[in-house]
Amino acid sequence: MKNFLVLNAGSSSLKFAVFAGDDLEVVVHGQVDGLGSIPAFAAKWPDGTAHPGAAPVLPHDAGHAKALDAVLGWLCDNGNGPDTLAGSGHRIVHGGDIYTGPVIVDDLVLANLDDLRSKAPLHLPFGISALRRMRQLAPDLPQVACFDTAFHADQPDTEVRLPIPQKFHDKGYHRYGFHGLNYEHVVAALPDLSGKPLPKRLLIAHLGSGASMVAVRDGVGVATTMGYSTADGLVMSTRSGALDPGVLIALMRDEGLGLNELEDLLYRQSGLLGLSGISGDMRELLASDSARAQAAVDYYCYWAARHAGSLITALGGIDGLVFTAGVGENAAPVRAGIVNHLNWLGVELENQRIVASEMEISPPGTPCQVWIIKANEELAIAHHVRSTLKG
């Protein structure tokens, strides 16, 4: 079987990975960072060592289209051109009410995705741009769109609805949830990695630059912190998370903020950056001796635990907790800070193993086991591509 290419386009990056078509083992992976400023290309073997292939030269103004051109050129030069592929998969943040599972992209699908741009204006354009360019460069290669919202599509109506008039709900103003591709990966990977059945009541904390949590009962997502937009729920790097809507009205009325200024405030100037006045990068805040940096970290942990409590209510208890994504995997003080607020539920960490980043970090016999699982949206997408093309 031929291989699969997976593309994951973010606001300033393009990740790529080639998976062997028979067993979905990684052949090569990498990314282009710094798009729109100073782009940097890196490629690695499956074991994490640097690939010896010469990195392509990218202009300073390179966007996603030029980055994809460079990635495909590099893959061709290193034996992974389109002729070696059975298909490619794309991470698409929002599927709206139309797409609740992966879909092979044709002109109609692409037009529908263009119509959805307004639902995730800071995320969807990048995934669509990479998808459109890939169709131009390899028109005969099947393209499969995979959606972050799909994991949450079966949530009950009480979770999905917003308390606003029905006419707005009918137009799509309701809760969607995001980070679903990584949640799929965690649910699929945990039993194999732990050697135990999936916990009946599982809480997953995807803590990265964007952050959310999901409540999973019997393998199915039943509640999540992100709602209509990716700015809802947890405090994030530069996004506000949940915010009293009255504040937004006051900012527009009393401070004269327009739509673009408000969007910039909520998505790019708030969260950890707004709280600390220093940085939205958790690594910088943990390394800082500033009181404001420490206060921002404490705030982050406290409110993450507050949201966790809400999701645990939706589950009716908790049997397992997974930390995933950049902060969740690497920031031991943050994991400890969140868990300290949940001790009353029987959630504990084993102190001598907190820094070691081992997969299971709770004491033996604890009523709620705690794990770290590395985020892998690309593998979830590869599974979808294979199953969709077979189906």
Salt bridges, closest charged atoms under 4 A:
ASP61 OD1 - LYS66 NZ 3.77
ASP69 OD1 - ARG133 NE 2.85
ASP97 OD1 - HIS174 NE2 2.96
ASP107 OD1 - ARG135 NH1 3.11
ASP114 OD1 - ARG117 NE 3.05
ASP114 OD2 - ARG132 NH2 2.64
ASP148 OD2 - ARG91 NE 2.65
ASP157 OD2 - ARG161 NE 2.82
GLU184 OE1 - HIS384 NE2 2.59
ASP218 OD2 - LYS200 NZ 3.03
ASP232 OD2 - ARG175 NH1 3.50
ASP254 OD1 - ARG253 NE 2.90
ASP264 OD1 - ARG268 NH1 3.22
ASP281 OD2 - ARG283 NH2 2.84
ASP319 OD1 - ARG201 NH2 2.90
GLU329 OE1 - LYS374 NZ 4.00
GLU350 OE1 - ARG353 NH1 3.10
GLU358 OE1 - ARG353 NH2 3.08
GLU360 OE1 - LYS196 NZ 3.62
GLU377 OE2 - ARG91 NH2 3.93
